Amino acid sequence: MQKRKLGNSNLEVSALGLGCMRMSFGDSPVGDKQEMIALIRAAVERGITFFDTAEVYGPFTNEELVGEALEPFRGQVVIATKFGFKHAPGKGPSPASGLDSRPEQIKRVAEESLKRLRVDAIDLFYQHRVDPDVPIEEVAGAVKDLIQQGKVKHFGLSEADADTIRRAHAVQPVAALQSEYSIWWRTVEAAVLPTCEELGIGFVPYSPLGRGYLTGKIDENTTFDNSDIRSRNPRFTPEAIRANRVVVDLLAKIAARKGATPAQIALAWLLAQKPWIVPIPGSRKLERLEENIGAVGITLTSDDLREIDAAMSQITVVGDRY
């Protein structure tokens, strides 16, 4: 497995990470715990060293799963987790409860995440979403304190704009920014990616396969359980699925030339954008994990990339991302 450095942070990880959210959160049925532990460990055996979780996934169960699975590999892998959602009494954090990035809350979350992850220090601690009620300088300062105490190694942001990134970075260097980015969702290219490049910040795309759509395995007859976030997603109505088929057709055409799959081309496209980009596709099946890992060995030429960009410039993707 190739390695990449997330910007200037010296945080070196596998060129592809593993998003663990859907192993225990986001849709049902969630994965069987022992099967998911086996899958995470299989990922390590195949060279993946970068794993993504958050306290809100579950809540808490995903961090516990990742912590148990990776305990035998302590020191060999990088675990990223996140803070930033309000805790409802007796229920834990939830997006429905609102945001909470007060410094005292950040520090409380860190202590609990350390226990669930079974580590002495959190490798990468992201603010899950920017909290408009707490100045980003206070957020960065709280994480800086945790870094100085040896409880956190690196600071990250998620879905932050360029100005917020700059303000945070001035207080505590940001190692990585995690935001949605894929061949069909490219808004970060305007201001966020140039800011990351200028400041030496790594970029971690989530939903790099368009929540599964870019694999080519979803069509207008696909149905989603009520617990699946895609059941409420405008891009997964039958009309949008049908209209957006042209994106998958484009990926399939390139894939046929490369002896690859549409998913592998979608990931190879992201890897080709910048050497400090590390996608984190999620997976609950070993065959999907191995398919995704295969993307790292695919080289898209400048002609391939120009062809994709030219084709995408003529395509209007139907449906908002949320």
Secondary structure, 3 states (H helix, E strand, C coil): CCEEECECCCCEEECCCEECHHHCCCCCCCCCHHHHHHHHHHHHHCCCCEEECCCCCCCCHHHHHHHHHHHHHCCCCEEEEEECECEECCCEECHHHCECCCHHHHHHHHHHHHHHHCCCCEEEEEECCCCCCCCHHHHHHHHHHHHHCCCEEEEEEECCCHHHHHHHHHHCCEEEEEEECECCECHHHCCHHHHHHHHCEEEEEECCCHHHHHHCCCCCCCCCCCCCHHHHCHHHCHHHHHHCHHHHHHHHHHHHHHCCCHHHHHHHHHHHHCCCECCCCECCCHHHHHHHHHHHHCCCCHHHHHHHHHHHHCCCCCCCCC
